Amino acid sequence: MNDTRKFKTVASYSDPTMARITAAMLCENGIPASAFGYDSSYPSLGFARNIEVKVNEEDYDAAMELIAATEKSDNA
């Protein structure tokens, strides 16, 4: 079976913990998500690259709305 799903980045972090928290929040709300870019052969250089949270292309809009709503409530 050829899987042709495309992924879109919904958030980018320099902190692996924040990336994992965002991916977990999306998953808990029914949007499959994963963090990419924090696994490295050189963990001490991890700060130099962004860690991207990605979702399936069809979930992009819902994910962005959920992230925006979460950020708004965090800033309230």
Secondary structure, DSSP 8 states (H G I E B T S, - for coil): ------EEEEEEES-HHHHHHHHHHHHHTT--EEEES---S-GGGGGGS-EEEEEEGGGHHHHHHHHHHHHHHH--
